[in-house]
Amino acid sequence: QVQLVESGGGLVQAGGSLRLSCAASGRTFSSYAMGWFRQAPGEEREFVAAISWLGWPTRYADSVKGRFTISRDNAKNTVSLQMNSLKPEDTAVYYCAKDRVPNSGIIRIGVDSYADWGQGTQVTVSS
C-alpha cells in the first residue's frame, strides 16, 4: 500500500530542536490519521503524537506536550514533527505510521492501531 519514509533525525544538544519529516510514496494518506512513535533501546515502541486526517485535532504524549508539534500537508503527502527543547530522554528511533481506519476524527494512540510503518530515523540528544 503506502510506503512511508522518515527523515530529519540526527544529533542535537539538549535544548535544541529538530524537525522530522515523513513522506509517503505510492498512495496518498490524506484520508488517514497519522502518528509519530518512538522506540529507545530496550524499550517498547511508544506513542508520541498524532494528527487527524483533517489536521485537527491533534494528540500528544504527556512527555512531549508543549515541546513537540505535529503537522501535515496533505497536498504534499507529508507529516512533520517539530521537536523543540529536546531532552536526552527523547533519544530514540522515531517512526511514522498511518492509522488503519480512514476518515475518522478519532485519534488513536496504540501501536496496534497503526500500519505501514516507516523505517525510522534516529534522534540522539546529548547532555
VEXVEX-154416 format. One record per atom (N, C-alpha, C, CB): residue in one letter; x, y, z. Coordinates in steps of 0.1 Angstrom, whole numbers, plus 5000, padded with zeros to 4 digits. Glycine has a CB too. Layout:
# residues N
aXYZ;...
# end
This chain:
# residues 127
q500949885000;q500050005000;q500950125000;q499050005012;v500750215010;v501550335011;v502950305017;v500850445019;q503950365012;q505350355018;q505650485025;q506350315007;l506150475037;l506550595045;l508050595047;l505750605058;v508650715046;v510050735048;v510250855057;v510750755034;e510950825068;e511250935078;e512550995075;e511150885092;s512751125078;s514051195076;s514051305086;s514251245062;g515251355088;g515451475097;g516051445110;g514151545099;g516351325113;g516951285126;g518451325126;g516751145129;g519051315137;g520451355139;g520851375153;g520751475131;l521951425155;l522551455168;l522351605172;l524051415169;v521751625183;v521551765188;v521751775203;v520051805184;q522151895207;q522451915221;q521051935228;q523352045223;a521051905241;a519851935249;a519452075248;a520151895264;g518152095247;g517652235245;g517552275230;g518552325252;g518052195221;g518052225207;g516752175201;g519252165200;s516752185188;s515552155180;s515852065168;s514752275176;l514951985164;l514951915152;l513551905146;l515451765154;r513551895133;r512251885126;r512251755118;r511952005117;l511451655121;l511351535114;l510251545103;l511051415124;s510551475092;s509551465082;s509251325078;s510051545070;c508051305074;c507651165069;c506951185056;c506651105080;a507551125046;a507051145032;a506451015027;a508151195023;a505351025021;a504650905015;a504950895000;a503150915018;s505150764996;s505250734982;s504050634979;s506550674978;g503750634966;g502550554963;g501250624966;g502650414970;r500450554973;r499050604975;r499150714986;r498150494980;t498250804985;t498150914994;t497650875008;t497251024989;f498050945019;f497450915032;f496551025037;f498650895042;s496051105027;s495351225031;s494051195039;s495051295019;s493551075037;s492251035044;s492450965057;s491450955035;y493750965062;y494050885074;y494750975085;y494950775071;a494450945097;a495251005108;a496650945107;a494550975122;m497651035111;m499050995111;m499651005124;m499751075100;g500550925128;g501150925141;g502650915140;g500650815149;w503250975151;w504750955153;w504850875166;w505451095154;f505750775165;f506150695177;f507650695178;f505550555175;r508150645189;r509550635191;r509850515199;r510150765198;q511050465198;q511550345205;q512950365209;q511350225196;a513250365222;a514550365227;a515150225229;a514650445240;p516450215229;p517050075231;p516450005243;p518550085232;g516049885242;g515549805253;g514149845257;g516449815264;e513449935250;e512149985254;e511149945243;e512150135256;e509849945247;e508749925238;e508550055230;e507449885245;r508050035218;r507650145210;r506550225216;r507250105195;e506650355217;e505650435224;e505150555216;e506250495237;f503950595219;f503250695212;f503850835215;f501750705215;v504050915205;v504551055207;v503551155203;v505751065198;a502951145191;a502051245186;a501251195175;a502751385182;a500051245173;a499151205162;a498351325157;a498351085165;i497851315145;i497051425139;i496051355130;i497951515131;s494751415131;s493651365123;s493851395108;s492351415128;w493051325100;w493251345086;w492851495082;w492351245078;l492051555090;l491751695087;l492751795092;l490351725093;g493751745099;g494751835105;g494451885119;g494851955097;w493251855124;w492751885138;w491651785141;w492252035139;p491651735153;p492551765165;p493851695164;p491951735178;t494751725173;t496051655175;t496051605189;t497251755172;r496951515191;r497151455204;r498651425207;r496351325206;y499051445219;y500451435223;y500651355235;y501151565224;a501751275236;a502151215248;a502451325259;a503351115246;d502151295271;d502451395282;d503851435282;d502051335295;s504751345279;s506151375280;s506651475270;s506951245278;v505851505259;v506351595249;v505351715247;v506451525236;k504351725255;k503351835253;k504051965256;k502251815263;g503852065248;g504452195249;g505752205242;g504552225263;r506352095238;r507652095232;r507652045217;r508652005240;f506751955214;f506651895201;f505351945194;f506651745201;t505451965181;t504251995173;t504151915161;t504252145170;i503051845159;i502851765147;i502051845137;i502151635151;s502351835124;s501551905114;s501551815101;s502252035111;r500751845092;r500651765080;r500351855068;r499651655081;d500751815056;d500551885044;d500051775034;d501851955038;n498751765033;n498151655025;n498451675011;n496651655028;a498551795006;a498851814992;a500251764988;a498851964989;k501151754998;k502551704996;k502651565001;k503551795002;n501651515007;n501751375013;n502851375024;n501951275003;t502951465032;t503951475043;t503351505056;t505051575039;v503951455066;v503651485080;v504951515087;v502851365087;s504951615096;s506151665102;s506051665117;s506551805097;l507151655124;l507251665138;l508251765142;l507451525145;q507851885146;q508751985151;q509051955166;q508252125149;m510351935169;m510751905183;m511652015188;m511451765183;n511152075198;n511852185205;n512252145219;n511052315205;s513152215225;s513552195239;s513852045241;s512552245248;l514651995232;l514951845233;l515751805246;l515651805221;k515351695251;k516051635263;k516751505260;k514951615274;p517651465267;p518351345265;p517351225265;p519451315275;e516351225273;e515351125273;e514551115260;e514451135285;d514651215251;d513951205238;d514751115228;d513851345233;t515951075232;t516750995223;t516050865220;t518150965230;a515850835207;a515150715203;a515150715187;a513750715208;v514750605182;v514350595168;v512950635166;v514650455162;y512650735158;y511350785156;y510750735143;y511350945155;y509550685144;y508750625133;y507550705130;y508450475136;c507150705118;c505750755115;c504950635109;c505850865104;a503650645111;a502750545106;a501350595104;a502750435117;k500650525096;k499250555092;k498250485100;k499050535077;d497250555105;d496150485112;d495450385102;d495150585117;r495050275107;r494450175099;r493050215093;r494350045106;v492350305100;v490950345096;v490950485090;v490050335109;p490350495078;p490250625072;p489150715076;p490250615057;n489150845074;n488050935075;n487450935089;n487050895065;s488250925099;s487850935113;s488451045120;s488150795120;g487651115128;g488151225136;g488751175150;g487151325139;i488651045152;i489150995165;i490650965163;i488450865168;i491451015173;i492851005173;i493250885182;i493651135177;r493850785177;r494250665185;r495750675188;r493850535178;i496150615199;i497550625203;i498150485204;i497550695216;g497450385202;g498050245204;g498850205191;g497050145206;v499950145194;v500850095183;v500050005173;v502050025188;d499249925179;d498449825170;d497349895162;d497849725179;s497050025164;s496150095156;s496650145143;s495550215164;y497950135141;y498650195130;y499350085121;y499750295135;a499550125109;a500150035099;a501150115090;a499149955091;d501750045081;d502650105071;d503750185077;d501750195061;w504350125087;w505450195094;w506650225085;w505850105106;g507250345087;g508450375081;g509650305087;g508650525081;q510750325081;q512050265086;q512550325099;q513050255075;g512150445102;g512650515114;g513850605111;g513050415124;t513950705119;t515050795119;t515650825133;t514650935112;q516950815134;q517550825148;q517650965152;q518950755147;v517150985164;v517351115171;v518151095184;v515951185175;t519251165185;t520151155196;t520351295202;t521551085192;v520051305215;v520151425222;v521151415233;v518751465229;s522251495232;s523351495241;s523151595253;s524651525234;s523751565264;s523551645276;s524351775275;s524051565288;
# end
